[in-house]
């Protein structure tokens, strides 16, 4: 019997919380642009009883993604794919955000959609930020969802973006649309595919922001949401576990906000002031 394989791209707190919940008894392939991050994650998982291997992978490179797929398939049947990698607006310029978060995620779904096994499942970590982008035209939605990946970055409405936050929002909107389109293809192989859009989740990066120059804005956002707190990686992990389990087999092509009501408050509550800055 072939080994079952789980793949995690992006070895941060959210990705690890998910992969721990869905990978008992499976071989875990950890992929990250930083091999040091992947090694640290592998050590933690190995000490908790998981079997792991690591792969250096630039999510913005089709070649790297194809090598990752080959590595995963060599180890067994790919049953779970979690994409939790990406660049935030404060981490990278517009071109890199679009190349990694938008193009790279699209390629990843395409390539793993060719090998995912029956009863397999995938999760893409998107963001509440994508829900703050105004409605796009049907033509733009269709393009982001369906055109060949290699043509995505040449879309005219993406070429005019100069603001990193706007680039991030378009990338996350594209993630959700691409998940819907690819879910149809994954479904033909008997697999499900969904996205999760977290709000402020306490991770090392979020902690840096909460103690950095933009902390006041973050704290106001937390205070202005119905939950009155930030979320945890485990809460995202619990949601992903349900979606990837046998209980979630009727759910595919969907996006799930998990933001403590922040998006609701952004549109209709105390956080409406953010519309002037977003």
C-alpha positions as CSV (number, residue, x, y, z in Angstrom):
1,X,0.0,0.0,0.0
2,X,1.4,3.4,-1.0
3,X,2.0,6.0,1.7
4,X,-0.4,8.9,2.0
5,X,1.2,12.3,1.6
6,X,0.3,15.7,2.9
7,X,1.9,18.8,1.4
8,X,2.3,22.2,3.1
9,X,3.6,25.2,1.2
10,X,4.5,27.9,3.7
11,X,5.6,26.6,7.1
12,X,4.2,29.4,9.3
13,X,2.0,29.1,12.3
14,X,-1.3,28.7,10.4
15,X,0.0,26.1,8.0
16,X,1.5,24.0,10.7
17,X,-1.7,24.2,12.7
18,X,-3.6,22.8,9.7
19,X,-1.1,20.1,8.7
20,X,-0.9,18.7,12.2
21,X,-4.6,18.1,12.2
22,X,-4.8,16.3,8.9
23,X,-1.5,14.4,8.6
24,X,-1.5,11.7,11.3
25,X,0.0,8.5,9.8
26,X,0.9,10.4,6.6
27,X,4.2,11.6,5.2
28,X,4.4,15.4,5.4
29,X,6.2,17.3,2.7
30,X,7.1,20.8,4.0
31,X,7.9,23.4,1.3
32,X,9.1,26.9,2.0
33,X,11.2,29.6,0.3
34,X,13.3,29.6,3.5
35,X,14.9,26.2,4.0
36,X,15.6,27.2,7.6
37,X,11.9,27.7,8.3
38,X,11.1,24.4,6.8
39,X,13.8,22.7,8.9
40,X,12.5,24.2,12.1
41,X,9.0,23.1,11.3
42,X,10.2,19.6,10.4
43,X,12.1,19.3,13.7
44,X,8.9,20.3,15.6
45,X,6.7,17.8,13.7
46,X,9.2,15.0,14.0
47,X,9.4,15.5,17.7
48,X,5.6,15.1,17.8
49,X,5.7,11.9,15.9
50,X,5.3,13.0,12.3
51,X,7.3,11.7,9.3
52,X,8.6,14.7,7.3
53,X,10.7,15.8,4.4
54,X,11.6,19.3,3.3
55,X,11.8,21.0,0.0
56,X,13.0,24.5,-0.9
57,X,10.3,26.1,-3.0
58,X,9.7,29.5,-4.5
59,X,5.9,29.7,-4.8
60,X,6.3,32.2,-7.6
61,X,8.2,29.7,-9.8
62,X,6.4,27.0,-11.9
63,X,9.6,25.0,-12.1
64,X,9.9,24.9,-8.3
65,X,6.3,23.9,-7.9
66,X,6.7,21.1,-10.5
67,X,9.7,19.8,-8.6
68,X,7.6,19.9,-5.4
69,X,4.9,17.9,-7.0
70,X,7.4,15.3,-8.2
71,X,8.9,15.1,-4.7
72,X,5.4,14.6,-3.2
73,X,4.4,11.9,-5.7
74,X,7.6,10.0,-5.2
75,X,6.6,9.6,-1.6
76,X,3.1,8.3,-2.2
77,X,-0.5,9.4,-2.9
78,X,-1.1,13.1,-2.4
79,X,-4.2,13.3,-0.2
80,X,-3.9,16.8,1.3
81,X,-2.5,20.1,-0.1
82,X,-2.3,23.2,2.1
83,X,-1.1,26.5,0.6
84,X,-0.2,28.9,3.4
85,X,2.6,30.8,1.7
86,X,2.6,34.4,0.5
87,X,3.9,37.9,0.9
88,X,2.1,40.7,2.9
89,X,1.8,44.3,1.7
90,X,4.6,45.3,4.1
91,X,7.0,42.6,3.1
92,X,7.4,43.0,-0.7
93,X,6.9,45.2,-3.7
94,X,3.9,45.0,-6.0
95,X,5.5,42.8,-8.6
96,X,6.6,40.2,-6.1
97,X,3.2,40.1,-4.4
98,X,1.5,39.5,-7.7
99,X,4.1,36.9,-8.8
100,X,3.9,34.9,-5.6
101,X,0.5,35.3,-4.1
102,X,-1.5,35.6,-7.3
103,X,0.4,33.7,-10.1
104,X,2.2,31.2,-7.9
105,X,-0.9,30.1,-6.0
106,X,-2.8,29.7,-9.3
107,X,0.0,27.5,-10.6
108,X,0.2,25.4,-7.4
109,X,-3.6,24.6,-7.7
110,X,-3.2,23.7,-11.4
111,X,-0.2,21.4,-10.9
112,X,-1.4,19.6,-7.7
113,X,-4.9,19.3,-9.4
114,X,-3.2,16.8,-11.8
115,X,-2.1,14.4,-9.0
116,X,-4.5,14.8,-6.1
117,X,-6.1,11.5,-5.3
118,X,-9.7,10.5,-4.8
119,X,-11.1,11.7,-1.5
120,X,-8.2,14.2,-1.3
121,X,-8.6,17.8,-0.4
122,X,-6.9,21.2,-0.6
123,X,-7.0,24.4,1.3
124,X,-5.7,27.8,0.2
125,X,-5.1,30.5,2.9
126,X,-6.4,33.7,1.4
127,X,-7.2,36.8,3.5
128,X,-10.0,39.0,4.7
129,X,-8.3,41.7,2.7
130,X,-9.7,40.2,-0.5
131,X,-13.2,40.9,0.8
132,X,-12.4,44.6,0.9
133,X,-11.8,45.0,-2.8
134,X,-14.8,46.5,-4.5
135,X,-16.8,44.3,-6.9
136,X,-15.0,43.6,-10.1
137,X,-16.6,43.3,-13.5
138,X,-17.7,40.0,-14.8
139,X,-15.0,40.1,-17.4
140,X,-12.3,40.7,-14.7
141,X,-13.6,37.9,-12.5
142,X,-13.6,35.6,-15.5
143,X,-10.1,36.5,-16.4
144,X,-8.7,36.0,-12.8
145,X,-10.5,32.7,-12.5
146,X,-9.9,31.1,-15.9
147,X,-7.2,32.5,-18.2
148,X,-4.0,30.4,-18.4
149,X,-1.7,31.1,-15.4
150,X,1.1,32.4,-17.7
151,X,-1.2,35.2,-18.9
152,X,-2.3,36.4,-15.5
153,X,0.4,38.9,-14.8
154,X,-0.2,40.5,-18.2
155,X,-3.8,41.4,-17.4
156,X,-4.1,45.2,-18.1
157,X,-6.0,45.9,-14.8
158,X,-3.2,44.3,-12.8
159,X,-0.4,46.1,-14.7
160,X,-1.7,49.5,-13.4
161,X,-1.4,48.6,-9.7
162,X,1.2,50.6,-7.8
163,X,0.0,50.1,-4.2
164,X,1.2,47.0,-2.4
165,X,-2.1,46.7,-0.4
166,X,-4.1,46.9,-3.6
167,X,-1.9,44.2,-5.2
168,X,-2.4,42.0,-2.1
169,X,-6.2,42.5,-2.3
170,X,-6.3,41.5,-6.0
171,X,-4.1,38.5,-5.3
172,X,-6.4,37.3,-2.6
173,X,-9.5,37.9,-4.7
174,X,-7.8,35.9,-7.4
175,X,-7.1,33.1,-4.9
176,X,-10.8,32.7,-4.1
177,X,-11.9,32.8,-7.8
178,X,-9.1,30.4,-8.8
179,X,-10.2,28.0,-6.1
180,X,-13.7,28.0,-7.4
181,X,-12.5,27.3,-11.0
182,X,-10.0,24.6,-9.9
183,X,-12.5,23.0,-7.6
184,X,-14.4,21.8,-10.7
185,X,-11.3,20.1,-12.0
186,X,-10.3,18.7,-8.6
187,X,-13.9,17.4,-8.3
188,X,-13.4,15.2,-11.4
189,X,-10.7,13.4,-9.5
190,X,-13.0,13.0,-6.5
191,X,-11.2,15.7,-4.4
192,X,-12.4,19.0,-2.8
193,X,-10.8,22.4,-2.8
194,X,-11.6,25.4,-0.6
195,X,-10.1,28.7,0.6
196,X,-10.1,30.2,4.0
197,X,-9.8,34.0,4.5
198,X,-8.5,34.8,8.0
199,X,-8.5,38.1,9.7
200,X,-5.9,39.1,12.3
201,X,-4.4,35.9,13.6
202,X,-1.8,35.9,16.3
203,X,1.4,34.7,14.6
204,X,5.0,35.9,15.0
205,X,4.5,38.3,12.1
206,X,1.2,39.6,13.6
207,X,2.9,40.1,17.0
208,X,5.6,42.1,15.2
209,X,2.9,44.3,13.8
210,X,1.2,44.7,17.1
211,X,4.4,46.0,18.7
212,X,5.6,48.0,15.7
213,X,4.8,51.4,14.2
214,X,1.4,50.4,13.0
215,X,0.2,48.8,16.2
216,X,-2.4,51.5,16.9
217,X,-4.2,50.7,13.6
218,X,-4.1,47.0,14.4
219,X,-5.4,47.5,17.9
220,X,-8.3,49.7,16.6
221,X,-9.2,47.0,14.1
222,X,-9.3,44.4,16.8
223,X,-11.3,46.5,19.1
224,X,-13.8,47.4,16.3
225,X,-14.6,43.9,15.4
226,X,-17.5,42.0,17.0
227,X,-15.2,39.4,18.6
228,X,-13.1,42.1,20.3
229,X,-10.0,40.0,19.9
230,X,-7.6,38.5,17.4
231,X,-7.8,34.9,16.3
232,X,-5.4,32.0,16.8
233,X,-3.8,29.6,14.3
234,X,-5.6,26.7,16.1
235,X,-9.0,28.2,15.2
236,X,-8.1,28.3,11.5
237,X,-6.7,24.8,11.9
238,X,-10.0,23.6,13.3
239,X,-11.9,25.0,10.4
240,X,-9.5,23.5,7.8
241,X,-9.7,20.2,9.6
242,X,-13.4,20.1,9.2
243,X,-13.3,21.1,5.5
244,X,-10.6,18.5,4.7
245,X,-12.4,15.7,6.7
246,X,-15.1,13.2,5.7
247,X,-17.6,15.7,7.2
248,X,-16.7,18.3,4.6
249,X,-17.1,16.3,1.4
250,X,-20.1,18.3,0.2
251,X,-18.1,21.6,0.5
252,X,-15.9,22.6,-2.4
253,X,-15.1,25.7,-4.3
254,X,-16.1,27.8,-1.3
255,X,-14.3,30.6,0.7
256,X,-14.7,30.9,4.5
257,X,-14.1,34.2,6.3
258,X,-12.7,33.6,9.8
259,X,-12.1,37.1,11.1
260,X,-14.2,37.7,14.2
261,X,-16.6,39.7,12.2
262,X,-14.0,42.3,11.1
263,X,-15.3,42.3,7.5
264,X,-18.9,42.7,8.7
265,X,-17.8,45.7,10.8
266,X,-15.8,47.1,7.9
267,X,-18.9,47.3,5.7
268,X,-21.6,48.0,8.3
269,X,-20.0,48.8,11.7
270,X,-17.3,50.6,13.7
271,X,-14.6,49.8,11.1
272,X,-16.2,51.7,8.2
273,X,-13.5,54.4,8.7
274,X,-11.1,51.9,7.1
275,X,-12.8,52.3,3.7
276,X,-11.1,55.7,3.3
277,X,-7.7,54.1,3.7
278,X,-8.3,50.8,1.8
